[in-house]
Amino acid sequence: EQLFESGGLVLLSEQLDSGDERAQLQALSALSQLSAEPVQAHAIVENGCLTSTLQLLEHPNQELRAYAAITFGNLCSAGALTPAQLQHPSVLPHLVAMLSSSNALAKGPAAAAIASMANQPSLRQSLHELGGLPGLAALLELDVETSYHAVQAIAQFAADERFRQVLPEAGAIGPLAGLLSSPQPHVQHCALSAVANLSFVPSAVGPLCQSGALTVVGQMLFSHDAAVQTMCLTTLCNLLGGNAASADALLQVGGHVALLTQLSSPSPDAQSQAAMSIGHMCRHRPAVQALLQAETVPLLSHLLHSPHPAVQLQTVYALGALAAEEEAAASAVQLAGAVAPLTTLLLSSGAVEVKQHIALTLAHTVRGSWRLVFNAGGFQALLDVLAAGSEAVQQDVSLTLAALLEDVHQRGALLADLNSISAIVGLLNSPNEGTQQNAAKAVAALAEEEAARETLYRLGTLSHVTRSLAAANTVRPDGTRGGAANPDARVSMVRVVASFAADARYCNMLRIAIQPLVAMLSAGGAEATVHVARAVTSLSGAEPNRDALRDAGALPRMAELLLHDEEAVQQAAVQCVANLGVEASDAKAFLA
């Protein structure tokens, strides 16, 4: 104290710069004691001892380095160094060098100083350029106080998107995962913050999962601290999203139960992240059984009624992922009553991507039983799925539509909105052959309704069908037929033509169909013959068509059908022959 009061600090500062090792040692020994008092620590800095002390931290003499480290640590602890001094170009490089120094006593104070300035973006850039990150990462595994300062700084770097990619390369992941289990809450909190931010880095996901971080985070999710819960949920979302198989580690500690608890959180963000994490887990089949046993489905189904769109969307994703893996899971989703709210969401959403998302979840849930969706939302729901679904889903739904439209009462419901017909007609041009066939069946059923035929005609359906029918009758050079070779598709086309032929408004527009229809009288198959006979008979009722029918050979072929097994075909044949008339040249054929 007397030395301090007598102005001896000036003399000590000169001794530090003297180059005399003995004098430097004496000076630093005194400074290490003086710096323990805050008032004296400030005076030491004011008398210009800082720069010399930093330089001596790397001196070859171990004792000298130790006293320098004690002095610098005391100066930092006392707050004697202003941010401007710590950040000065003459000081900052020394601080960074001390992180990797062989002088163990200097590392803690250096880490503390760097932690105090790492919250400034510009200084993080400087520290990174000086190579400070590997040194900080190495300090994470030292004593409690040093590791705390280091993890404080690392957490600031992890929160900065510019440096997240660098931290895995600096070796920070393993030590950070270890600090998640620290008994010191402040250390654990900083480590969790860093891990949560690092989980956004794709290259860090694998190492974080391998480090055991997910197990500890799963346990920490049971915490009542809202900030801890948020960071845990962020980490789980990202790690499970990048590595679904890591769900095993979460299941071992019951972390999935903590996730289910978060589904009932008052926070919409927590609910959304929990649902997303569950969806990611479901991509790992062993996790599905555990989630089913934990009654996950009813909780998720309840969230479909949430007033928050983000919660609804992530719930849709989770239910879809769950139902996609196992039939039992899909049944559970159905039994929980999820189909109706999912259908409501589909109908109420205006975003194409959201509709696609919901359509996929419905596909996984109903597994072909699209009548469940129809019962909940009618034809409009099925049409929305058609518009948003994949090619496979379109084929599935179009099959259900075709079956529904065979019922005259169901057709009446669709005809209340004639604009809906265009969506079905559009499927005739689908690249998927199965969808085309199903659409043709649906159109054939619709064509039986007078009100629908006008709309179908405006949409060009009649033209499309007659061209396809003509193409189907074309014989290629190799002997095969063109167009729709599938018997079911040809039957559907003939049904459409038969319905239009029976309508006086369109009967005279079908001359292009006469040749293929007559050809099918003898080669169309049993089911097709019924509809072909009906179509030809209707066409024969119009005088303008009769010559074309006779020229195409309709009379002898219809005559052959007079003895057909089907009564409807016989009646059609009688009427057609009567309409076309039997001339003298044909009499012998009939008499025979």
C-alpha positions in Angstrom: 0.0 0.0 0.0 2.9 2.4 0.8 4.4 1.5 -2.6 1.2 2.4 -4.2 0.8 5.7 -2.3 4.4 6.8 -2.9 4.1 6.5 -6.7 6.2 3.4 -6.9 4.0 2.1 -9.7 6.0 4.2 -12.2 9.2 2.5 -11.1 7.6 -0.9 -11.4 6.4 -0.1 -14.9 9.9 0.8 -15.9 11.3 -2.4 -14.4 8.8 -4.4 -16.5 10.4 -2.9 -19.6 14.0 -3.1 -18.4 14.8 -6.5 -20.0 16.4 -7.5 -16.7 14.7 -10.8 -15.8 15.3 -10.4 -12.0 13.9 -6.9 -12.0 10.9 -8.0 -14.0 10.2 -10.8 -11.6 10.4 -8.5 -8.6 8.1 -6.0 -10.3 5.5 -8.6 -11.3 5.6 -10.2 -7.9 4.6 -6.8 -6.4 2.0 -6.1 -9.1 0.4 -9.5 -8.6 -0.3 -8.5 -5.0 -1.2 -4.9 -5.6 -3.7 -5.8 -8.4 -5.8 -7.8 -6.0 -7.3 -4.5 -4.8 -9.6 -2.8 -7.3 -8.3 0.7 -6.6 -4.8 -0.4 -7.1 -5.7 -2.4 -10.1 -7.0 0.7 -11.9 -3.9 2.6 -11.0 -1.7 -0.2 -12.4 -3.4 0.1 -15.7 -3.3 3.9 -15.6 0.5 3.8 -15.1 1.0 1.9 -18.3 1.7 -1.6 -16.9 -0.8 -3.5 -19.1 1.1 -3.9 -22.3 4.3 -5.1 -20.6 2.4 -7.5 -18.5 0.7 -9.0 -21.6 4.0 -9.4 -23.3 5.5 -11.2 -20.3 2.8 -13.8 -20.4 4.8 -15.5 -23.1 8.2 -15.2 -21.4 10.4 -18.3 -21.2 10.7 -18.0 -17.4 7.8 -20.0 -15.9 7.7 -18.1 -12.7 7.6 -14.8 -14.5 4.7 -16.1 -16.7 2.8 -17.2 -13.6 3.1 -13.7 -11.9 2.1 -12.1 -15.2 -1.0 -14.3 -15.4 -2.0 -13.6 -11.8 -1.6 -9.8 -12.4 -3.6 -9.9 -15.6 -6.4 -12.0 -14.0 -6.7 -9.6 -11.2 -6.9 -6.7 -13.6 -9.7 -8.4 -15.5 -11.6 -9.4 -12.3 -11.4 -5.9 -10.9 -12.8 -4.4 -14.0 -9.7 -2.2 -14.4 -9.6 -2.8 -18.1 -12.1 -0.8 -20.2 -13.6 -2.4 -23.3 -11.6 0.0 -25.4 -8.4 -1.2 -23.8 -9.3 -4.9 -24.2 -10.2 -4.3 -27.8 -7.2 -2.3 -28.8 -5.0 -3.8 -31.5 -2.1 -3.9 -29.2 -4.0 -6.0 -26.6 -6.5 -8.2 -28.5 -3.9 -10.4 -30.3 -2.3 -11.1 -26.9 -5.6 -12.1 -25.5 -6.3 -14.5 -28.3 -2.8 -16.0 -28.1 -3.3 -16.6 -24.4 -6.2 -18.9 -25.1 -3.7 -21.4 -26.6 -0.9 -20.5 -24.3 1.1 -23.0 -22.3 0.5 -20.7 -19.3 -2.5 -22.3 -17.7 -3.0 -19.4 -15.3 -3.5 -16.9 -18.2 -6.2 -18.9 -20.0 -9.0 -18.2 -17.5 -8.6 -14.4 -17.4 -8.2 -14.3 -21.2 -11.4 -16.3 -21.7 -13.2 -14.0 -19.3 -12.0 -10.9 -21.2 -13.0 -12.4 -24.6 -16.4 -13.5 -23.2 -17.1 -9.9 -22.1 -16.6 -8.6 -25.7 -18.0 -11.5 -27.7 -21.4 -10.0 -27.7 -20.3 -7.4 -30.2 -20.5 -8.5 -33.9 -17.5 -6.6 -35.0 -15.3 -8.0 -32.3 -16.5 -11.5 -33.0 -15.2 -11.0 -36.5 -11.8 -9.8 -35.2 -11.5 -12.7 -32.8 -12.3 -15.1 -35.6 -9.7 -13.6 -37.9 -7.2 -13.8 -35.1 -7.9 -17.6 -34.8 -9.6 -17.4 -31.4 -12.3 -20.1 -31.9 -10.1 -23.2 -31.7 -8.6 -21.8 -28.5 -12.0 -21.1 -27.0 -13.2 -24.6 -27.9 -10.2 -26.2 -26.2 -11.0 -24.2 -23.0 -14.5 -25.8 -22.8 -13.0 -28.8 -21.1 -10.9 -27.0 -18.4 -12.0 -26.0 -14.9 -15.5 -24.8 -14.1 -14.7 -21.0 -14.2 -12.6 -21.1 -17.3 -15.1 -23.3 -19.2 -17.9 -21.0 -18.2 -16.2 -18.0 -19.7 -15.3 -20.1 -22.8 -18.9 -21.4 -23.2 -20.2 -17.9 -22.8 -18.1 -16.7 -25.7 -18.8 -19.8 -27.8 -22.6 -19.3 -27.3 -22.2 -15.8 -28.8 -20.4 -17.2 -31.8 -23.1 -19.9 -32.2 -25.8 -17.3 -32.2 -24.1 -15.5 -35.1 -24.9 -17.2 -38.5 -21.5 -16.2 -39.8 -19.6 -18.5 -37.5 -21.9 -21.4 -36.9 -20.3 -23.4 -39.7 -16.8 -22.9 -38.2 -17.6 -24.2 -34.7 -17.8 -27.9 -35.7 -14.4 -27.5 -37.4 -13.0 -25.8 -34.3 -13.8 -28.9 -32.2 -16.6 -27.4 -30.2 -19.3 -30.0 -30.5 -18.0 -32.7 -28.2 -17.1 -30.4 -25.3 -20.4 -28.5 -25.7 -22.3 -31.8 -25.5 -20.4 -32.6 -22.3 -21.3 -29.3 -20.7 -25.0 -29.9 -21.2 -24.6 -32.2 -18.1 -22.8 -29.6 -16.1 -24.0 -29.1 -12.5 -23.6 -25.4 -12.9 -26.9 -24.0 -14.3 -25.3 -21.0 -16.0 -22.8 -23.3 -17.8 -25.5 -25.7 -18.8 -27.7 -22.8 -20.1 -24.9 -21.4 -22.3 -24.0 -24.8 -23.6 -27.7 -25.5 -24.5 -27.9 -22.2 -26.3 -24.8 -23.0 -28.4 -26.1 -26.5 -29.2 -29.5 -25.2 -30.2 -28.0 -22.7 -32.6 -25.4 -25.3 -33.9 -28.3 -27.7 -34.6 -29.2 -25.5 -37.6 -25.9 -26.4 -39.3 -26.4 -29.6 -41.4 -22.8 -30.7 -40.9 -23.2 -30.5 -37.1 -26.3 -32.7 -36.9 -24.5 -36.0 -37.2 -21.7 -35.1 -34.7 -24.2 -33.7 -32.2 -26.3 -36.9 -32.3 -23.2 -39.0 -31.9 -22.0 -36.9 -29.0 -25.1 -37.9 -26.9 -26.5 -34.4 -26.9 -29.9 -35.6 -27.9 -30.2 -37.8 -24.8 -29.4 -34.9 -22.4 -31.6 -32.5 -24.3 -34.5 -35.0 -24.0 -34.1 -35.0 -20.3 -33.7 -31.2 -20.1 -37.1 -30.8 -21.9 -38.7 -31.8 -18.6 -37.5 -28.5 -17.1 -40.0 -25.9 -16.0 -37.9 -23.1 -17.4 -39.6 -21.8 -20.5 -36.3 -20.6 -22.1 -34.8 -24.1 -21.6 -37.8 -25.7 -23.1 -37.6 -23.5 -26.1 -34.0 -24.3 -26.8 -34.6 -28.0 -26.2 -37.5 -28.0 -28.7 -35.4 -26.2 -31.3 -32.5 -28.7 -30.9 -34.8 -31.7 -31.1 -36.6 -30.4 -34.2 -33.3 -29.8 -36.0 -31.5 -33.0 -34.9 -34.5 -35.3 -35.5 -35.2 -33.6 -38.8 -31.6 -34.2 -39.9 -31.3 -37.7 -38.4 -34.6 -39.5 -37.7 -32.8 -42.6 -36.4 -31.4 -40.6 -33.5 -35.0 -40.9 -32.1 -33.8 -44.1 -30.3 -31.7 -42.0 -28.0 -34.7 -39.8 -27.1 -36.9 -42.8 -26.5 -34.4 -44.3 -24.1 -34.8 -41.4 -21.7 -38.5 -40.9 -22.2 -38.0 -37.7 -24.2 -41.0 -38.5 -26.3 -43.2 -38.2 -23.3 -41.8 -34.7 -22.7 -42.6 -33.9 -26.3 -46.2 -35.0 -25.8 -46.4 -32.8 -22.7 -45.4 -29.8 -24.9 -48.4 -30.5 -27.2 -50.6 -29.2 -24.3 -48.3 -26.2 -23.7 -50.0 -22.7 -23.6 -47.4 -21.6 -26.1 -48.4 -22.1 -29.8 -44.7 -22.1 -30.7 -44.0 -24.9 -28.3 -46.9 -26.9 -29.6 -45.8 -26.4 -33.2 -42.2 -27.4 -32.5 -43.3 -30.4 -30.5 -45.6 -31.6 -33.3 -42.8 -31.1 -35.8 -40.4 -33.1 -33.7 -42.9 -35.9 -33.4 -43.4 -35.9 -37.2 -39.6 -36.2 -37.6 -39.5 -39.1 -35.1 -42.1 -41.0 -37.1 -39.8 -41.3 -40.0 -38.0 -43.9 -37.8 -40.3 -46.9 -37.7 -39.3 -48.1 -34.1 -40.5 -44.7 -32.8 -44.0 -45.1 -34.2 -44.9 -47.9 -31.9 -43.7 -46.0 -28.8 -45.7 -42.9 -29.9 -48.8 -45.0 -30.5 -48.5 -46.6 -27.1 -48.1 -43.2 -25.5 -51.5 -42.1 -26.9 -50.0 -39.5 -29.2 -52.7 -39.6 -31.9 -55.6 -38.2 -29.8 -53.4 -35.3 -28.6 -52.4 -34.5 -32.2 -55.9 -34.8 -33.4 -57.1 -32.3 -30.8 -54.5 -29.8 -32.2 -56.1 -29.8 -35.6 -58.7 -27.5 -34.0 -56.1 -25.0 -32.9 -56.7 -21.4 -33.8 -53.0 -21.1 -34.8 -52.2 -22.0 -38.5 -48.6 -23.0 -37.7 -49.8 -25.5 -35.0 -52.3 -26.9 -37.4 -49.8 -27.3 -40.2 -47.2 -29.1 -38.1 -49.9 -31.3 -36.6 -50.9 -32.3 -40.2 -47.3 -33.1 -40.9 -47.0 -35.2 -37.7 -50.2 -37.2 -38.4 -49.2 -37.8 -42.0 -45.8 -39.1 -41.0 -47.3 -41.3 -38.3 -50.0 -42.8 -40.6 -47.5 -43.3 -43.5 -45.4 -45.8 -41.6 -47.9 -48.4 -40.4 -51.5 -49.4 -41.2 -52.2 -49.6 -37.5 -51.1 -46.0 -37.1 -53.4 -44.9 -40.0 -56.3 -46.7 -38.3 -55.5 -45.0 -35.1 -55.7 -41.6 -36.8 -59.0 -42.5 -38.4 -60.4 -43.7 -35.0 -59.3 -40.5 -33.4 -61.7 -38.6 -35.7 -58.9 -36.8 -37.6 -60.3 -37.2 -41.1 -63.1 -34.7 -40.6 -60.9 -31.8 -39.3 -58.3 -32.6 -41.9 -60.9 -32.4 -44.6 -62.2 -29.1 -43.1 -58.6 -27.7 -43.2 -58.3 -28.8 -46.8 -61.4 -27.0 -47.9 -60.7 -23.8 -45.9 -57.1 -23.4 -47.0 -56.3 -21.2 -50.0 -52.6 -22.0 -50.2 -51.6 -24.6 -52.8 -48.7 -25.9 -50.8 -50.8 -26.3 -47.7 -53.5 -28.2 -49.7 -50.8 -30.5 -51.0 -49.5 -31.1 -47.5 -53.0 -32.0 -46.2 -53.9 -34.1 -49.3 -50.8 -36.2 -48.6 -51.7 -36.7 -45.0 -55.2 -37.7 -45.9 -53.8 -40.2 -48.4 -51.7 -41.8 -45.7 -54.6 -41.8 -43.3 -57.5 -43.2 -45.5 -55.3 -45.5 -47.5 -57.6 -45.7 -50.5 -60.9 -45.3 -48.5 -61.6 -41.9 -49.9 -65.3 -42.2 -49.1 -64.3 -41.1 -45.6 -63.2 -37.8 -47.0 -66.3 -37.6 -49.2 -68.5 -38.2 -46.2 -66.7 -35.3 -44.4 -66.5 -32.8 -47.2 -68.5 -34.1 -50.2 -67.4 -33.9 -53.8 -65.6 -30.6 -53.3 -63.1 -32.2 -50.9 -62.3 -35.0 -53.4 -61.9 -32.4 -56.1 -59.5 -30.4 -53.9 -57.5 -33.5 -53.4 -57.5 -34.1 -57.1 -56.1 -30.6 -57.7 -53.5 -30.8 -55.0 -52.6 -34.5 -54.9 -49.8 -36.5 -56.5 -50.3 -38.6 -59.5 -50.8 -41.7 -57.3 -53.3 -39.9 -55.2 -55.2 -38.6 -58.3 -55.5 -42.2 -59.5 -56.8 -43.3 -56.1 -59.3 -40.5 -55.8 -60.6 -40.7 -59.4 -61.4 -44.4 -58.8 -63.6 -43.3 -55.8 -65.2 -40.6 -57.9 -66.1 -43.0 -60.7 -67.7 -45.4 -58.2 -69.7 -42.6 -56.5 -71.0 -41.2 -59.7 -72.5 -44.5 -60.7 -75.1 -43.7 -58.0 -77.7 -41.4 -59.5 -78.3 -39.7 -56.2 -74.6 -38.9 -55.8 -74.6 -37.6 -59.4 -77.3 -35.2 -58.4 -75.2 -33.8 -55.6 -72.3 -33.1 -58.0 -74.5 -31.6 -60.7 -75.5 -28.9 -58.2 -72.1 -27.4 -59.1 -71.6 -28.0 -62.8 -68.2 -26.2 -62.6 -66.9 -29.2 -60.7 -67.3 -31.3 -63.8 -64.4 -29.6 -65.5 -62.0 -30.9 -62.9 -63.0 -34.5 -63.7 -62.9 -33.9 -67.5 -59.4 -32.5 -67.1 -58.3 -35.9 -65.8 -58.9 -37.4 -69.2 -55.6 -35.9 -70.3 -53.7 -37.2 -67.2 -50.4 -38.8 -68.0 -51.4 -41.7 -65.7 -53.4 -44.3 -67.7 -55.2 -45.5 -64.6 -56.4 -42.0 -63.8 -57.6 -41.6 -67.4 -59.6 -44.8 -67.2 -61.2 -43.7 -63.9 -62.0 -40.3 -65.3 -63.6 -41.9 -68.3 -65.8 -44.0 -66.1 -66.8 -40.9 -64.1 -67.6 -38.9 -67.3 -69.6 -41.9 -68.7 -71.7 -41.8 -65.5 -72.2 -38.0 -65.7 -73.1 -38.2 -69.4 -76.3 -40.1 -68.4 -77.6 -36.9 -66.9 -79.2 -34.4 -69.3 -78.0 -31.4 -67.3 -74.4 -32.6 -67.4 -74.2 -33.3 -71.1 -74.4 -29.6 -72.0 -71.5 -28.9 -69.7 -69.5 -31.8 -71.0 -70.1 -30.7 -74.5 -68.9 -27.2 -73.8 -65.8 -28.7 -72.3 -65.0 -30.6 -75.5 -65.6 -33.9 -73.9 -67.7 -35.3 -76.8 -65.1 -34.3 -79.3 -62.3 -35.8 -77.2 -64.2 -39.1 -76.7 -65.1 -39.5 -80.4 -61.6 -38.8 -81.5 -60.3 -41.3 -79.0 -62.8 -43.9 -80.1 -61.9 -43.4 -83.8 -58.2 -43.7 -82.9 -58.9 -46.9 -81.0 -60.4 -48.4 -84.1 -57.4 -47.5 -86.3 -55.3 -50.5 -87.2 -51.6 -49.8 -87.3 -49.2 -51.4 -89.9 -48.1 -53.9 -87.2 -51.7 -55.1 -86.8 -52.3 -53.4 -83.4 -55.0 -50.9 -82.7 -54.3 -47.3 -81.7 -55.8 -45.2 -79.0 -57.3 -46.7 -75.8 -56.6 -50.4 -76.1 -57.9 -51.0 -72.5 -61.3 -52.6 -72.7 -62.6 -50.7 -69.7 -61.6 -47.4 -71.2 -63.4 -48.3 -74.5 -66.5 -49.3 -72.6 -66.5 -45.9 -70.9 -66.1 -44.0 -74.1 -68.9 -46.0 -75.7 -71.2 -45.2 -72.7 -70.5 -41.5 -73.3 -71.3 -41.7 -77.0 -74.4 -43.7 -76.3 -75.7 -41.1 -73.8 -75.0 -38.2 -76.3 -76.5 -40.2 -79.2 -79.8 -40.6 -77.2 -79.9 -36.8 -76.9 -81.5 -35.1 -79.9 -79.3 -32.1 -79.4 -76.2 -34.1 -80.2 -77.3 -37.0 -82.3 -76.3 -35.5 -85.6 -72.8 -34.5 -84.3 -71.6 -38.1 -84.0 -71.0 -39.2 -87.6 -67.3 -39.6 -86.8 -68.1 -42.2 -84.3 -70.2 -44.4 -86.7 -67.3 -46.4 -88.2 -65.7 -47.4 -84.8 -69.1 -48.1 -83.3 -70.1 -50.5 -86.1 -66.7 -52.2 -85.9 -67.2 -52.8 -82.2 -70.6 -54.5 -82.7 -68.7 -57.7 -83.5 -65.4 -57.2 -81.6 -66.2 -54.9 -78.7 -66.8 -57.5 -75.9 -70.0 -58.4 -74.1 -70.2 -55.3 -71.9 -69.3 -52.9 -74.7 -71.9 -54.5 -77.1 -74.8 -53.4 -74.9 -73.7 -49.8 -75.0 -72.7 -49.9 -78.7 -76.0 -51.3 -79.7 -77.8 -48.6 -77.8 -75.6 -45.9 -79.4 -76.1 -47.3 -83.0 -79.8 -47.6 -82.5 -80.1 -44.0 -81.2 -78.0 -42.8 -84.2 -80.2 -44.7 -86.6 -83.2 -42.7 -85.4 -81.9 -39.6 -87.2 -82.4 -39.7 -90.9 -79.0 -37.9 -91.7 -77.1 -40.8 -90.0 -78.8 -43.7 -91.8 -76.8 -43.7 -95.0 -73.6 -43.6 -93.1 -74.7 -46.5 -90.9 -75.7 -48.6 -93.9 -72.4 -47.8 -95.6 -70.5 -48.8 -92.5 -72.3 -52.2 -92.5 -74.4 -51.6 -89.4 -77.5 -53.4 -90.8 -76.1 -57.0 -91.1 -74.2 -56.6 -87.8 -77.3 -55.4 -86.0 -79.2 -58.2 -87.6 -76.8 -60.7 -86.0 -77.7 -59.2 -82.6 -81.3 -60.1 -83.0 -80.4 -63.4 -81.4 -78.2 -61.9 -78.7 -78.5 -63.3 -75.1 -79.1 -59.8 -73.7 -82.8 -58.7 -74.0 -81.7 -55.0 -74.1 -79.4 -55.8 -77.1 -82.2 -57.7 -78.9 -84.6 -54.8 -78.5 -82.0 -52.3 -79.7 -81.3 -54.5 -82.7 -85.0 -54.7 -83.7 -85.4 -51.0 -83.4 -82.2 -50.3 -85.4 -83.1 -52.7 -88.2 -86.5 -51.1 -88.4 -85.0 -47.6 -88.5 -82.5 -48.6 -91.3 -85.1 -50.6 -93.3 -84.5 -53.9 -95.1 -84.1 -53.6 -98.8 -84.6 -56.4 -101.4 -80.9 -57.0 -101.6 -80.8 -57.7 -97.9 -83.9 -59.9 -97.8 -82.0 -63.2 -98.5 -79.7 -62.6 -95.6 -82.6 -62.1 -93.2 -84.5 -65.1 -94.6 -81.5 -67.3 -94.1 
